[in-house]
């Protein structure tokens, strides 16, 4: 960075645009944080503001943006106008003040703060949904702003989905990378060039702000799902077959109902809705009307609130349906998966269904990107016209691999997802059920399921 006062001209329109939320994201050496510090100092010098500077973890003041602000004050020749102590920064002429907090340990204290003009969330890639739900209403002063600044990590992260994929109203979003920073030293330019030559994928993530699609700990990688979008068209194959509808059942809580419609290996439609109190019959009818369009077989979650779905469908005169019992024993228990009997590899039917879908998604990726050949029923395709496509991909690529006490594989539970502040994956659950008709049909003789 240069030593003379400056703000990056690339961000001029970003700072001038009226907005409630200002989102700056991109790769390293792009000047995001430096520019935010410069703008904050500029504003503090001309009007009285309270700036709450946060990051996920802050054990000491040096881990905050305190140092950036101090350097920018000195660079702008404003040292005499600010009182810089070991724990705070205040503007002597306007009374502006900067406060520094870690979100992980101080969220309750922040919740009670008043009259904050700017909330600056630095390194926001770790921001959780729960923290955002506390912070957003806390910053309630008229004309107040929230600055969200981060280097993307995973495309499935809350902050990337909330502020880049589906930003809220009155939000200005700007990606900025090192080519947009005119103040880079020759030294860092050489470092960046070397990084690109060594590993272009890592270069794109670190310096070009490209989020990683894949978390190696998940069951289904996002890159596989990206390849599944319109795969039937790309590969020019007919993936039609049995018509099925996966139905994830919910009542009047925070959870939602969802259906995923399939024509063989092609997902043709997604639906989601909120149920009111005692609306299980109405929701069952909605799922039934979806299935009736193609005379589809309904695969529904029969645990908990879904227990009455079968009787609701039967009362309505629909006969093609079957239970999906997540914790049930695996289908074809003695058949082998990766040279291990299913009953010894998978903890339950849910795990078997997710791994089967993962295999088909991986096959689709390899068919498209590596030219490998597979039968249509070994692939999966998702029509690009389905609603909630981005959220569907996120939900399917979020649950992590887990193991039970016997060492058998299972899927991260809803309780564990909730502990990570991740909502119940309604779309993903309905999708997995709709794609798992072969497993459900196999249970017909051992569970009380109505078949075709």
MOLINTA-V821960 format. One line per field, one symbol per residue. ss: DSSP state (h for helix, s for strand, l for the rest). psi: psi as a letter, one per 40 degrees, with the letter a starting at -180 (. if undefined). A space follows every 50 residues. Layout:
ss=???
psi=???
This chain:
ss=llllllllhhhhhhhhllllsssssllllllhhhhhhhhhhhhhhhllls ssssslllllhhhllhhhhhhhhhhlllhhhsssllllssslllllssss sshhhhhhhhhllllllssssllhhhllhhhhhhhhhhllllllssssss lllslllhhhhhhhhlllllsssssllhhhlllllhhhhhhhhhhhhhlh hhhhhhhllllslllllslllhhhhhhhslhhhhllllllllssssssll llllllsssssssllssssssssllllllhhhhhhhhhhhhhllllssss sllhhhhhhhhhhhhlllllsssslllllllllllssllsshhhhsllhh hhhhhhhhhhhhhhhhhhhllllllhhhllssllllllhhhhhhhhllls ssslllllsssllhhhhhhllllllhhhhhhhhhllhhhhhhllllllls ll
psi=iieihiihddedddddhhidhhhhiaaifeeddddddddddddddeihih hhhiidhgdideeaeddddddddddefedeeihhaeeihihddeeiihih ihddeedddddeiifhdhhhhifedehiddddddddedgeiheiihhhhi hicideidddddeddgiiifhhhhhhideeheeiidddddddddddddhd ddddddeefhihdhheeidhiddddddehfddddefiheibhhihhhhii aeadiiiiihhigbehhdihiiihiihffddddddddddddddefihhhi heibeededddddddeehegiiihhdeiiiifdeiihfehhdeedidadd dddddddddddddddddddeeihiideeiiihheeiifddddddddedhi iiiadeeiiiihiddddddefhihgdddddddddefdddddeedeeighh a.
